[in-house]
Amino acid sequence: QTRGIGADIVVEAYGPLLVEAINLARCNGVVLQFGHDELAEPKVPLREIVKKELTIHGGFIGRFSFDKVARILEGGDMPLEKIASHRMPLKDVHKGLELLRKQQALKIILEPEE
């Protein structure tokens, strides 16, 4: 819950929900648009983006990549310790983002907490 303030970071990983992601973000928040829907043509709420001073990042991974990547990771064939520069608990996501911004990290593995 954000107590009506909005989320610091909103990840839209489905595709057609950019407008909702923008509405959920807090002032000075970040929207990460990874979902992809070729048919979606959202009416972008420019007023909200400007008023909230949002940062919006987009990224693309083909929809057929996820299963393949999951199998590679589960099989242990990819040495994550050689690829990731840091490993930290999920609660430290903001610290991880700051390391990335300062270019002090290459890849960070966020581990869910029990």
Buried (B, 14 or more C-beta within 10 A) or exposed (E): EEEEEBBBBBBBEBBBBBBEBBBBBBEEBBBBBBBBEEEEEBEEBEEEBEEBEBEBEEEEEEEEEEEEEEEEEEEEEEEEEEEBBBEBEEEBBEBBBEBBEEEEBEEBEBEEEE
